Amino acid sequence: MTTAARPGGRPRGRPRGFDRGAALARAMEVFWALGYEGATMGELTTAMGINSPSLYAAFGSKEELFREAVALYDATEGTAVTRALSEEPTARAAVATVLRETARACTEPGRPTGCMIVVAALNCSQANSPARDFLSGWRREGDEALTRRLEQGVRDGDVPAGTDTAAASAFLGAVLHGMSIRARDGATRAELERTAETTLTAWDVLYGAERP
């Protein structure tokens, strides 16, 4: 959608001093807290401090705003997990950090609970299925990144040869996604940390504890 320009070139509808980045961050929190369908245009524009014409002029549509909000979430809230997969010296250490970081991030005080990429579009009407499919794609990419890290562990020798890395990644993904759902249902950080440690115990049984 385009807007006509006022004299001086400023688009009609966009308030003076409009900060696109700040508005996007506020929209991210609305989508994170309420989900794609639950976040009404009124709630979004109120949180962003702009009107509907300004939202459409800056972001194109609610769906495009959602896509940008998810990308912002990944670039900010998701950095600890990304670093763990790339920087931890072993696959088990990476998995441990991802699990523990998920327990922390999903229950951070003053923030919506759960992982936005998991909880923001689980249930959508057919009309909003593109938003649901969009997040499903993000989750698949997360599973694939985890699989690649486990495959690196096989090459490095800290994951047993012959390990079905795709199955291991699917198992860990199910745990991580479940932690987000439990956080949304009110689970505490301590409860999620127990889930994380139990999962690491299962890892040690399946793939062997890390050697000193």
ROSE-4610 file (N, C-alpha, C; in Angstrom, 1 decimal, always signed):
// ROSE-4610
residu = [M/M/M/T/T/T/T/T/T/A/A/A/A/A/A/R/R/R/P/P/P/G/G/G/G/G/G/R/R/R/P/P/P/R/R/R/G/G/G/R/R/R/P/P/P/R/R/R/G/G/G/F/F/F/D/D/D/R/R/R/G/G/G/A/A/A/A/A/A/L/L/L/A/A/A/R/R/R/A/A/A/M/M/M/E/E/E/V/V/V/F/F/F/W/W/W/A/A/A/L/L/L/G/G/G/Y/Y/Y/E/E/E/G/G/G/A/A/A/T/T/T/M/M/M/G/G/G/E/E/E/L/L/L/T/T/T/T/T/T/A/A/A/M/M/M/G/G/G/I/I/I/N/N/N/S/S/S/P/P/P/S/S/S/L/L/L/Y/Y/Y/A/A/A/A/A/A/F/F/F/G/G/G/S/S/S/K/K/K/E/E/E/E/E/E/L/L/L/F/F/F/R/R/R/E/E/E/A/A/A/V/V/V/A/A/A/L/L/L/Y/Y/Y/D/D/D/A/A/A/T/T/T/E/E/E/G/G/G/T/T/T/A/A/A/V/V/V/T/T/T/R/R/R/A/A/A/L/L/L/S/S/S/E/E/E/E/E/E/P/P/P/T/T/T/A/A/A/R/R/R/A/A/A/A/A/A/V/V/V/A/A/A/T/T/T/V/V/V/L/L/L/R/R/R/E/E/E/T/T/T/A/A/A/R/R/R/A/A/A/C/C/C/T/T/T/E/E/E/P/P/P/G/G/G/R/R/R/P/P/P/T/T/T/G/G/G/C/C/C/M/M/M/I/I/I/V/V/V/V/V/V/A/A/A/A/A/A/L/L/L/N/N/N/C/C/C/S/S/S/Q/Q/Q/A/A/A/N/N/N/S/S/S/P/P/P/A/A/A/R/R/R/D/D/D/F/F/F/L/L/L/S/S/S/G/G/G/W/W/W/R/R/R/R/R/R/E/E/E/G/G/G/D/D/D/E/E/E/A/A/A/L/L/L/T/T/T/R/R/R/R/R/R/L/L/L/E/E/E/Q/Q/Q/G/G/G/V/V/V/R/R/R/D/D/D/G/G/G/D/D/D/V/V/V/P/P/P/A/A/A/G/G/G/T/T/T/D/D/D/T/T/T/A/A/A/A/A/A/A/A/A/S/S/S/A/A/A/F/F/F/L/L/L/G/G/G/A/A/A/V/V/V/L/L/L/H/H/H/G/G/G/M/M/M/S/S/S/I/I/I/R/R/R/A/A/A/R/R/R/D/D/D/G/G/G/A/A/A/T/T/T/R/R/R/A/A/A/E/E/E/L/L/L/E/E/E/R/R/R/T/T/T/A/A/A/E/E/E/T/T/T/T/T/T/L/L/L/T/T/T/A/A/A/W/W/W/D/D/D/V/V/V/L/L/L/Y/Y/Y/G/G/G/A/A/A/E/E/E/R/R/R/P/P/P]
num = [1/1/1/2/2/2/3/3/3/4/4/4/5/5/5/6/6/6/7/7/7/8/8/8/9/9/9/10/10/10/11/11/11/12/12/12/13/13/13/14/14/14/15/15/15/16/16/16/17/17/17/18/18/18/19/19/19/20/20/20/21/21/21/22/22/22/23/23/23/24/24/24/25/25/25/26/26/26/27/27/27/28/28/28/29/29/29/30/30/30/31/31/31/32/32/32/33/33/33/34/34/34/35/35/35/36/36/36/37/37/37/38/38/38/39/39/39/40/40/40/41/41/41/42/42/42/43/43/43/44/44/44/45/45/45/46/46/46/47/47/47/48/48/48/49/49/49/50/50/50/51/51/51/52/52/52/53/53/53/54/54/54/55/55/55/56/56/56/57/57/57/58/58/58/59/59/59/60/60/60/61/61/61/62/62/62/63/63/63/64/64/64/65/65/65/66/66/66/67/67/67/68/68/68/69/69/69/70/70/70/71/71/71/72/72/72/73/73/73/74/74/74/75/75/75/76/76/76/77/77/77/78/78/78/79/79/79/80/80/80/81/81/81/82/82/82/83/83/83/84/84/84/85/85/85/86/86/86/87/87/87/88/88/88/89/89/89/90/90/90/91/91/91/92/92/92/93/93/93/94/94/94/95/95/95/96/96/96/97/97/97/98/98/98/99/99/99/100/100/100/101/101/101/102/102/102/103/103/103/104/104/104/105/105/105/106/106/106/107/107/107/108/108/108/109/109/109/110/110/110/111/111/111/112/112/112/113/113/113/114/114/114/115/115/115/116/116/116/117/117/117/118/118/118/119/119/119/120/120/120/121/121/121/122/122/122/123/123/123/124/124/124/125/125/125/126/126/126/127/127/127/128/128/128/129/129/129/130/130/130/131/131/131/132/132/132/133/133/133/134/134/134/135/135/135/136/136/136/137/137/137/138/138/138/139/139/139/140/140/140/141/141/141/142/142/142/143/143/143/144/144/144/145/145/145/146/146/146/147/147/147/148/148/148/149/149/149/150/150/150/151/151/151/152/152/152/153/153/153/154/154/154/155/155/155/156/156/156/157/157/157/158/158/158/159/159/159/160/160/160/161/161/161/162/162/162/163/163/163/164/164/164/165/165/165/166/166/166/167/167/167/168/168/168/169/169/169/170/170/170/171/171/171/172/172/172/173/173/173/174/174/174/175/175/175/176/176/176/177/177/177/178/178/178/179/179/179/180/180/180/181/181/181/182/182/182/183/183/183/184/184/184/185/185/185/186/186/186/187/187/187/188/188/188/189/189/189/190/190/190/191/191/191/192/192/192/193/193/193/194/194/194/195/195/195/196/196/196/197/197/197/198/198/198/199/199/199/200/200/200/201/201/201/202/202/202/203/203/203/204/204/204/205/205/205/206/206/206/207/207/207/208/208/208/209/209/209/210/210/210/211/211/211/212/212/212]
x = [+0.9/+0.0/+0.9/+0.5/+1.3/+0.4/+1.1/+0.4/+0.8/-0.2/+0.2/+1.1/+1.9/+2.9/+2.3/+2.5/+2.1/+3.2/+2.9/+4.0/+5.2/+6.4/+7.6/+8.0/+7.1/+7.5/+7.2/+6.6/+6.3/+5.1/+5.0/+3.8/+2.7/+1.5/+0.3/+0.1/-0.3/-0.6/+0.5/+1.8/+2.9/+3.2/+3.1/+3.3/+4.7/+4.8/+6.2/+7.0/+8.3/+9.1/+8.9/+8.2/+8.0/+9.3/+9.4/+10.6/+10.2/+10.6/+10.1/+10.7/+11.9/+12.5/+11.9/+11.6/+11.0/+9.5/+8.8/+7.5/+7.5/+8.5/+8.5/+8.8/+9.7/+9.9/+8.7/+7.9/+6.6/+5.6/+5.6/+4.7/+5.2/+6.5/+7.0/+6.5/+6.5/+6.0/+4.5/+3.7/+2.3/+2.0/+2.7/+2.6/+3.1/+4.1/+4.7/+3.7/+3.1/+2.2/+0.8/+0.3/-1.1/-1.2/-0.1/-0.2/-0.7/-0.5/-0.8/-2.3/-3.1/-4.6/-5.1/-4.5/-4.9/-4.6/-3.5/-3.1/-3.9/-4.9/-5.7/-5.0/-5.5/-4.9/-4.9/-6.0/-6.1/-5.0/-4.8/-3.8/-2.4/-2.2/-0.9/-0.6/-1.6/-1.3/-1.2/-2.0/-1.8/-0.5/+0.0/+1.3/+2.4/+2.3/+3.3/+3.2/+2.1/+2.0/+1.8/+1.1/+0.9/-0.6/-1.1/-2.4/-2.3/-3.4/-3.5/-2.8/-3.1/-2.4/-0.9/-0.4/+1.0/+1.6/+0.8/+1.3/+1.4/+0.3/+0.3/+1.4/+1.6/+2.6/+4.0/+4.3/+5.6/+5.9/+4.9/+5.1/+4.3/+3.4/+2.7/+1.4/+1.5/+0.3/+0.6/-0.4/-0.2/+0.7/+0.5/+1.4/+2.8/+3.1/+4.5/+5.1/+4.2/+4.7/+5.1/+4.3/+4.5/+5.9/+6.1/+7.3/+8.5/+8.4/+9.5/+9.7/+8.6/+8.7/+9.4/+9.1/+9.7/+11.2/+11.6/+13.0/+13.7/+13.0/+13.6/+13.8/+12.8/+12.9/+14.1/+14.3/+15.4/+16.7/+16.8/+18.0/+18.4/+17.4/+17.6/+17.5/+16.3/+16.1/+16.7/+17.0/+17.6/+19.1/+19.8/+21.2/+22.0/+21.5/+22.2/+22.2/+21.1/+21.0/+21.9/+21.9/+22.7/+24.2/+24.6/+26.0/+26.3/+25.4/+25.7/+26.0/+25.2/+25.4/+26.7/+27.2/+28.4/+29.7/+29.5/+30.7/+31.0/+30.1/+30.4/+31.3/+32.2/+33.2/+32.7/+31.6/+31.1/+29.6/+29.1/+27.7/+26.9/+27.4/+26.6/+26.6/+27.8/+27.8/+26.9/+26.8/+25.8/+24.4/+24.1/+22.7/+22.4/+23.4/+23.1/+22.8/+23.6/+23.4/+22.1/+21.7/+20.4/+19.3/+19.3/+18.3/+18.2/+19.3/+19.3/+18.9/+19.3/+19.0/+17.5/+16.9/+15.5/+14.7/+15.1/+14.5/+14.5/+15.6/+15.7/+14.8/+15.0/+14.4/+12.9/+12.4/+10.9/+10.2/+11.0/+10.4/+11.0/+11.5/+12.2/+11.1/+11.4/+10.4/+10.2/+9.0/+8.7/+8.6/+8.7/+8.6/+7.5/+6.9/+6.0/+6.6/+5.9/+6.4/+6.5/+7.4/+7.5/+8.3/+8.6/+9.4/+8.4/+8.6/+7.6/+7.5/+8.6/+8.6/+7.8/+7.7/+6.9/+5.4/+5.1/+3.8/+2.9/+3.5/+2.8/+1.8/+1.8/+0.9/+0.6/+0.5/+0.2/-1.2/-2.2/-3.6/-4.0/-4.2/-4.7/-5.8/-6.7/-7.7/-7.1/-7.8/-7.3/-6.9/-7.6/-7.2/-5.9/-5.5/-4.2/-3.1/-3.4/-2.4/-1.0/-0.9/+0.5/+1.3/+0.8/+1.5/+1.9/+1.0/+1.3/+2.4/+2.3/+3.3/+4.7/+4.6/+5.9/+6.6/+5.9/+6.6/+7.0/+6.2/+6.6/+7.9/+8.1/+9.4/+10.6/+10.3/+11.4/+11.8/+10.8/+11.0/+11.8/+11.5/+12.2/+13.7/+13.9/+15.3/+16.0/+15.3/+16.0/+16.4/+15.5/+15.8/+17.0/+17.0/+18.1/+19.4/+19.4/+20.6/+21.1/+20.2/+20.6/+21.2/+20.5/+21.0/+22.5/+22.7/+24.1/+25.1/+24.7/+25.6/+25.9/+24.9/+25.1/+26.0/+25.8/+26.6/+28.1/+28.3/+29.6/+30.2/+29.4/+29.8/+30.3/+29.6/+30.0/+31.3/+31.5/+32.8/+34.0/+33.6/+34.6/+34.9/+34.0/+34.2/+33.5/+32.8/+32.1/+30.7/+30.2/+28.9/+29.2/+28.7/+29.0/+28.8/+29.7/+29.5/+28.2/+27.5/+26.2/+25.0/+25.2/+24.0/+23.1/+21.8/+20.8/+20.6/+21.3/+21.3/+20.0/+19.3/+18.0/+17.0/+17.0/+16.1/+16.5/+17.8/+18.2/+17.8/+17.9/+17.4/+15.9/+15.2/+13.7/+13.3/+14.0/+13.8/+14.0/+15.2/+15.5/+14.6/+14.2/+13.3/+11.9/+11.5/+10.2/+10.3/+11.4/+11.6/+11.6/+12.4/+12.4/+11.1/+10.4/+9.0/+8.1/+8.2/+7.3/+7.6/+8.9/+9.3/+8.6/+8.5/+7.8/+6.3/+5.7/+4.3/+4.1/+4.9/+4.8/+5.0/+5.9/+6.1/+4.9/+4.2/+3.0/+1.9/+2.0/+1.0/+1.3/+2.5/+2.8/+3.9/+4.7/+5.8/+6.9/+7.5/+8.6/+9.9/+10.9/+12.2/+12.8/+12.6/+13.1/+12.6/+11.3/+10.6/+11.2/+11.4/+12.0/+13.4/+14.2/+15.5/+15.6/+14.7/+14.6/+14.4/+13.5/+13.3/+14.6/+15.3/+16.6/+17.6/+17.7/+18.7/+18.3/+17.0/+16.5/+16.9/+16.7/+17.0/+18.5/+19.3/+20.8/+21.1/+20.4/+20.6/+20.3/+19.2/+18.8/+19.8/+20.4/+21.5/+22.6/+23.0/+24.2/+23.9/+22.7/+22.3/+22.4/+21.8/+21.8/+23.1/+23.8/+25.0/+26.3/+26.2/+27.4/+27.7/+28.1/+28.5/+29.8/+30.0/+31.2/+32.4/+33.5/+34.7/+35.4/+36.1/+36.9/+37.9]
y = [-1.2/+0.0/+1.2/+2.2/+3.5/+4.6/+5.6/+6.8/+8.0/+9.0/+10.2/+11.0/+11.8/+12.6/+14.0/+14.5/+15.9/+16.8/+18.1/+19.0/+18.8/+18.8/+18.5/+17.1/+16.2/+14.8/+13.9/+14.3/+13.3/+12.6/+11.2/+10.5/+10.8/+10.9/+11.1/+9.9/+10.2/+9.2/+8.8/+9.1/+8.7/+9.8/+9.6/+10.6/+11.2/+12.5/+13.1/+12.3/+12.1/+11.4/+9.9/+9.3/+7.9/+7.1/+6.2/+5.4/+4.0/+3.6/+2.3/+1.1/+1.2/+0.1/-0.1/+1.0/+1.0/+0.4/+0.9/+0.4/-1.1/-1.6/-3.0/-3.8/-3.3/-4.0/-4.2/-3.1/-3.2/-4.2/-4.2/-5.1/-6.6/-6.8/-8.1/-8.6/-7.7/-8.2/-8.5/-7.7/-8.0/-9.4/-9.6/-10.9/-12.0/-11.8/-12.8/-13.2/-12.1/-12.3/-12.9/-12.4/-12.7/-13.7/-13.9/-14.7/-13.9/-14.5/-13.8/-13.4/-14.4/-14.1/-13.3/-13.5/-12.7/-11.3/-10.9/-9.5/-8.8/-8.0/-7.2/-6.0/-5.4/-4.2/-3.1/-3.0/-2.0/-2.1/-3.4/-3.6/-3.3/-3.7/-3.4/-1.9/-1.2/+0.2/+1.0/+0.6/+1.2/+1.0/-0.3/-0.6/+0.2/+0.2/+0.9/+2.4/+2.9/+4.4/+5.0/+4.3/+4.8/+4.5/+5.0/+4.7/+3.6/+3.1/+2.1/+2.5/+3.7/+4.1/+4.0/+4.5/+4.4/+3.0/+2.1/+0.7/+0.2/+0.4/-0.2/+0.5/+1.8/+2.5/+2.0/+1.7/+1.3/-0.2/-1.0/-2.5/-3.2/-2.6/-3.3/-4.0/-4.8/-5.6/-6.2/-6.7/-7.4/-8.5/-9.3/-10.5/-10.1/-9.0/-8.6/-8.1/-7.4/-6.9/-8.1/-9.1/-10.3/-11.0/-11.1/-11.7/-10.9/-9.6/-8.7/-8.9/-9.0/-9.2/-10.5/-11.5/-12.8/-12.7/-12.1/-11.9/-11.1/-10.1/-9.3/-10.2/-11.0/-11.9/-12.8/-13.4/-14.3/-13.5/-12.3/-11.5/-11.0/-11.0/-10.4/-11.5/-12.1/-13.1/-14.4/-14.7/-16.0/-16.0/-15.0/-14.9/-15.9/-16.1/-17.1/-18.5/-18.9/-20.2/-20.3/-19.3/-19.3/-19.4/-18.7/-18.7/-20.1/-20.7/-22.0/-23.0/-23.0/-24.0/-23.7/-22.5/-22.2/-22.2/-21.9/-21.6/-22.7/-23.4/-24.5/-25.5/-26.1/-26.9/-28.3/-28.8/-30.1/-30.1/-31.1/-31.1/-31.2/-31.9/-32.0/-30.6/-30.0/-28.6/-27.7/-27.8/-26.9/-27.2/-28.5/-28.9/-28.5/-28.6/-28.2/-26.7/-25.9/-24.5/-24.1/-24.7/-24.5/-24.8/-25.9/-26.3/-25.4/-25.0/-24.1/-22.7/-22.3/-20.9/-20.9/-22.0/-22.0/-21.9/-22.6/-22.5/-21.1/-20.4/-19.0/-18.1/-18.1/-17.2/-17.3/-18.5/-18.8/-18.3/-18.0/-17.5/-16.2/-15.4/-14.2/-13.2/-12.7/-11.7/-10.5/-10.1/-8.9/-9.1/-10.3/-10.7/-11.7/-11.8/-12.9/-14.2/-15.2/-16.6/-17.4/-18.4/-19.2/-18.6/-19.4/-18.9/-18.4/-17.2/-16.7/-17.5/-18.1/-18.9/-20.2/-20.6/-21.8/-21.5/-20.4/-20.2/-19.2/-18.4/-17.3/-17.6/-18.8/-19.1/-20.6/-21.3/-22.7/-23.0/-22.2/-22.4/-21.1/-21.4/-20.3/-20.8/-19.9/-20.2/-20.4/-21.0/-21.3/-20.0/-18.9/-17.6/-17.1/-17.5/-17.1/-18.2/-19.2/-20.3/-19.9/-18.8/-18.4/-18.1/-17.4/-17.1/-18.4/-19.3/-20.6/-21.3/-21.4/-22.1/-21.4/-20.1/-19.3/-19.7/-19.8/-20.2/-21.6/-22.5/-23.9/-24.0/-23.1/-23.1/-22.7/-21.7/-21.3/-22.4/-23.2/-24.3/-25.4/-25.7/-26.7/-26.2/-24.9/-24.5/-24.6/-24.4/-24.7/-26.1/-27.0/-28.5/-28.8/-28.2/-28.5/-28.0/-26.8/-26.3/-27.2/-27.7/-28.6/-29.9/-30.4/-31.6/-31.4/-30.3/-30.0/-30.0/-29.4/-29.4/-30.8/-31.7/-33.1/-33.8/-33.5/-34.1/-33.7/-32.4/-32.0/-32.7/-33.0/-33.8/-35.2/-35.8/-37.1/-37.0/-36.0/-35.8/-35.5/-34.8/-34.4/-35.6/-36.5/-37.7/-37.6/-36.5/-36.4/-36.9/-37.3/-38.0/-39.3/-40.4/-41.7/-41.8/-42.5/-42.8/-43.6/-43.4/-44.1/-43.5/-42.4/-41.8/-41.3/-41.5/-40.9/-39.5/-38.6/-37.2/-36.5/-36.9/-36.3/-36.7/-38.0/-38.5/-37.8/-37.6/-37.0/-35.5/-34.9/-33.5/-33.4/-34.3/-34.3/-34.4/-35.3/-35.5/-34.3/-33.6/-32.4/-31.3/-31.2/-30.2/-30.3/-31.6/-31.8/-31.4/-31.6/-31.1/-29.6/-29.0/-27.5/-26.9/-27.4/-26.8/-27.1/-28.3/-28.5/-27.6/-27.2/-26.3/-25.0/-24.5/-23.3/-23.4/-24.5/-24.7/-24.7/-25.4/-25.5/-24.1/-23.3/-22.0/-21.1/-21.3/-20.5/-21.0/-22.3/-22.8/-22.5/-21.8/-21.3/-22.0/-22.9/-23.5/-22.5/-22.7/-21.8/-22.2/-21.2/-21.5/-22.8/-22.9/-24.1/-25.4/-25.4/-26.6/-26.9/-25.8/-26.1/-26.5/-25.9/-26.4/-27.8/-28.3/-29.8/-30.6/-30.1/-30.7/-30.8/-29.6/-29.6/-30.6/-30.7/-31.6/-33.1/-33.4/-34.7/-35.1/-34.1/-34.4/-34.6/-33.9/-34.2/-35.6/-36.0/-37.4/-38.4/-38.1/-39.0/-39.0/-37.8/-37.7/-38.6/-38.6/-39.4/-40.9/-41.3/-42.7/-43.1/-42.2/-42.6/-42.4/-41.4/-41.0/-41.0/-41.3/-41.3/-40.0/-40.0/-38.8/-38.3/-37.0/-36.4/-36.8/-37.2/-37.6/-36.3/-36.4/-35.2/-34.8]
z = [+0.0/+0.0/+0.0/-0.8/-0.8/-0.2/+0.1/+0.7/-0.1/-0.2/-0.9/-0.1/-0.7/+0.0/+0.3/+1.5/+1.8/+1.3/+1.2/+0.8/+1.7/+1.1/+1.9/+1.8/+1.2/+1.0/+2.1/+3.2/+4.3/+4.0/+4.0/+3.7/+4.6/+4.1/+4.9/+5.8/+7.1/+8.0/+8.9/+8.5/+9.4/+10.4/+11.7/+12.6/+12.6/+12.9/+13.0/+14.1/+13.8/+14.7/+14.8/+13.8/+13.8/+13.8/+14.8/+14.9/+14.5/+13.3/+12.7/+13.6/+14.0/+14.7/+16.1/+16.8/+18.1/+17.9/+16.9/+16.7/+16.4/+15.6/+15.3/+16.6/+17.4/+18.7/+19.5/+19.6/+20.3/+19.7/+18.3/+17.7/+17.9/+18.0/+18.3/+19.6/+20.6/+21.9/+21.9/+21.1/+21.0/+20.4/+19.3/+18.6/+19.5/+20.2/+21.1/+22.2/+22.8/+23.9/+23.5/+22.3/+22.0/+20.8/+20.1/+18.9/+17.7/+16.5/+15.3/+15.2/+15.4/+15.3/+16.5/+17.7/+18.9/+18.8/+18.1/+18.0/+17.0/+17.5/+16.6/+16.1/+15.1/+14.5/+15.6/+16.3/+17.4/+18.4/+18.8/+19.9/+19.3/+18.0/+17.4/+17.3/+16.7/+16.5/+17.8/+18.8/+20.2/+20.7/+20.7/+21.2/+20.4/+19.1/+18.3/+18.3/+18.8/+18.8/+17.5/+16.6/+15.2/+14.9/+13.8/+13.3/+12.2/+11.8/+10.8/+9.4/+8.9/+7.7/+7.8/+9.0/+9.2/+9.2/+9.8/+9.9/+8.4/+7.7/+6.3/+5.4/+5.6/+4.9/+5.2/+6.5/+6.9/+6.7/+6.9/+6.9/+5.8/+5.1/+4.0/+4.5/+5.5/+5.9/+7.3/+8.0/+9.2/+9.1/+8.0/+7.8/+7.6/+6.8/+6.6/+7.9/+8.7/+10.0/+10.9/+10.9/+11.6/+11.2/+9.9/+9.4/+9.9/+9.9/+10.3/+11.8/+12.6/+14.0/+14.4/+13.6/+13.9/+13.6/+12.5/+12.2/+13.3/+13.8/+14.9/+16.1/+16.4/+17.6/+17.5/+16.3/+16.1/+16.2/+15.7/+15.8/+17.2/+18.0/+19.4/+20.4/+20.6/+21.6/+21.3/+20.0/+19.6/+19.5/+19.9/+19.7/+20.6/+21.8/+22.7/+22.1/+21.6/+21.0/+19.8/+18.9/+17.7/+18.1/+19.1/+19.6/+20.1/+20.9/+21.5/+20.4/+19.3/+18.2/+17.5/+17.5/+16.7/+17.5/+18.8/+19.6/+20.7/+21.1/+22.2/+21.6/+22.4/+21.8/+21.4/+22.1/+21.7/+21.5/+20.9/+20.6/+21.9/+22.9/+24.2/+24.9/+24.8/+25.5/+24.8/+23.4/+22.7/+23.1/+23.2/+23.6/+25.0/+25.9/+27.3/+27.3/+26.6/+26.6/+26.0/+24.9/+24.3/+25.2/+25.9/+26.8/+28.0/+28.6/+29.8/+29.4/+28.2/+27.7/+27.4/+26.9/+26.7/+28.0/+29.0/+30.3/+30.8/+30.6/+31.1/+30.3/+28.9/+28.1/+28.1/+28.2/+28.2/+29.5/+30.5/+31.8/+32.2/+31.3/+31.7/+32.3/+33.5/+34.1/+33.2/+33.1/+32.3/+30.8/+30.4/+29.0/+28.7/+27.5/+27.3/+27.5/+27.9/+28.2/+26.9/+26.9/+25.7/+24.7/+23.6/+22.5/+21.4/+20.9/+19.9/+18.7/+18.3/+17.1/+17.2/+18.5/+18.8/+19.0/+19.8/+20.3/+19.5/+18.6/+18.1/+17.0/+16.4/+15.3/+15.3/+16.4/+16.4/+15.9/+16.3/+15.9/+15.1/+13.8/+12.9/+12.1/+11.7/+10.7/+9.4/+8.5/+7.1/+6.5/+6.7/+6.1/+6.6/+7.8/+8.3/+8.3/+7.5/+7.4/+6.9/+6.1/+5.7/+6.9/+7.9/+9.1/+9.9/+10.0/+10.6/+9.9/+8.6/+7.8/+7.8/+7.9/+8.0/+9.3/+10.4/+11.7/+11.6/+11.0/+10.8/+10.1/+9.1/+8.3/+9.2/+10.1/+11.0/+12.0/+12.4/+13.3/+12.6/+11.4/+10.6/+10.4/+10.2/+10.1/+11.4/+12.5/+13.8/+14.0/+13.6/+13.7/+12.8/+11.6/+10.7/+11.2/+11.9/+12.5/+13.6/+14.4/+15.4/+14.8/+13.8/+13.1/+12.6/+12.0/+11.5/+12.6/+13.8/+14.9/+15.4/+15.4/+15.9/+14.8/+13.6/+12.5/+12.7/+13.1/+13.4/+14.5/+15.5/+16.7/+16.3/+15.3/+14.8/+14.2/+13.3/+12.7/+13.7/+14.7/+15.7/+16.7/+16.8/+17.6/+19.0/+19.2/+20.5/+20.5/+19.3/+19.2/+18.5/+19.0/+18.5/+17.0/+16.3/+14.9/+14.7/+13.7/+13.4/+14.1/+14.8/+15.5/+14.4/+14.6/+13.7/+14.2/+13.6/+14.0/+13.8/+12.7/+12.5/+13.5/+14.0/+15.0/+16.3/+16.6/+17.9/+17.9/+16.7/+16.6/+16.8/+16.2/+16.4/+17.8/+18.5/+20.0/+20.7/+20.5/+21.2/+20.9/+19.6/+19.2/+19.9/+20.0/+20.7/+22.2/+22.8/+24.2/+24.2/+23.4/+23.4/+23.1/+22.1/+21.8/+23.0/+23.6/+24.8/+25.9/+26.1/+27.2/+27.0/+25.7/+25.4/+25.8/+25.4/+25.7/+27.3/+28.0/+29.4/+30.1/+29.5/+30.0/+29.9/+28.7/+28.4/+29.4/+29.8/+30.8/+32.2/+32.4/+33.8/+34.5/+33.8/+34.4/+34.7/+35.8/+36.3/+35.6/+35.8/+35.3/+35.9/+37.3/+37.9/+37.4/+37.1/+36.5/+35.1/+34.3/+33.0/+33.1/+34.0/+34.2/+34.6/+35.3/+35.6/+34.4/+33.5/+32.2/+31.4/+31.4/+30.7/+31.2/+32.5/+33.1/+32.9/+32.9/+32.6/+31.2/+30.3/+28.9/+28.7/+29.4/+29.3/+29.9/+30.9/+31.4/+30.3/+29.6/+28.5/+27.4/+27.2/+26.2/+26.6/+27.8/+28.3/+28.2/+28.4/+28.3/+26.8/+25.9/+24.5/+23.8/+24.1/+23.3/+24.1/+25.4/+26.2/+26.9/+28.1/+28.8/+28.2/+28.3/+27.8/+28.6/+27.9/+28.6/+29.0/+30.2/+30.7/+29.6]
